[in-house]
Amino acid sequence: MTESTSAVEQAVQARIAAARIKVQAARQRREELGAARRRGLAARHANKLRRLAEAERQDDGGESEAPSV
């Protein structure tokens, strides 16, 4: 006896395949968004450190120029 897949089995297999594709697409999207978030966090942190260093340089420069009483 030859096994043939019924229309119902084919529909179930198609739905399973579609669900796998959807899960994979969601996983890919999360990975891409996570990578973008990490790049953004790193950039914001670098900017913060740059601003803090600049503020510290300005504070140091301002104190040395202030007249001593």
C-alpha positions in Angstrom: 0.0 0.0 0.0 1.4 3.4 -1.0 1.2 6.2 1.5 -0.2 9.4 0.2 -0.8 12.5 2.2 -4.4 13.7 2.4 -5.4 17.2 1.8 -5.8 17.7 5.6 -2.3 16.4 6.2 -0.9 18.7 3.5 -2.8 21.7 5.0 -1.4 20.9 8.5 2.1 20.6 7.1 1.7 23.9 5.3 0.6 25.6 8.5 3.5 24.1 10.4 5.9 25.3 7.8 4.3 28.8 7.8 4.6 28.9 11.6 8.3 28.0 11.5 8.9 30.7 8.9 7.1 33.2 11.2 9.1 32.2 14.2 12.3 32.5 12.3 11.4 35.9 11.0 10.5 37.1 14.5 13.9 35.7 15.8 15.8 37.5 13.1 13.9 40.8 13.8 14.7 40.5 17.5 18.4 39.9 16.8 18.5 42.9 14.4 16.7 45.2 16.9 19.0 43.9 19.7 22.1 44.7 17.7 20.8 48.2 16.9 20.0 48.7 20.6 23.4 47.7 21.6 25.0 50.1 19.1 22.7 52.9 20.3 23.6 52.2 23.9 27.3 52.2 23.2 27.0 55.5 21.2 25.1 57.1 24.0 27.6 55.9 26.6 30.5 57.2 24.5 28.7 60.6 24.1 28.1 60.8 27.9 31.7 60.1 28.6 32.8 62.7 26.1 30.5 65.3 27.7 31.7 64.5 31.1 35.3 64.7 30.1 34.6 68.1 28.3 32.8 69.4 31.4 35.7 68.3 33.6 38.2 70.1 31.3 36.1 73.2 31.4 35.8 73.1 35.2 39.5 72.6 35.5 40.2 75.5 33.2 37.8 77.8 35.0 39.3 77.1 38.4 42.8 77.8 37.3 41.8 81.1 35.7 39.9 82.3 38.8 41.7 84.9 40.8 42.7 83.8 44.3 41.6 86.1 47.1 
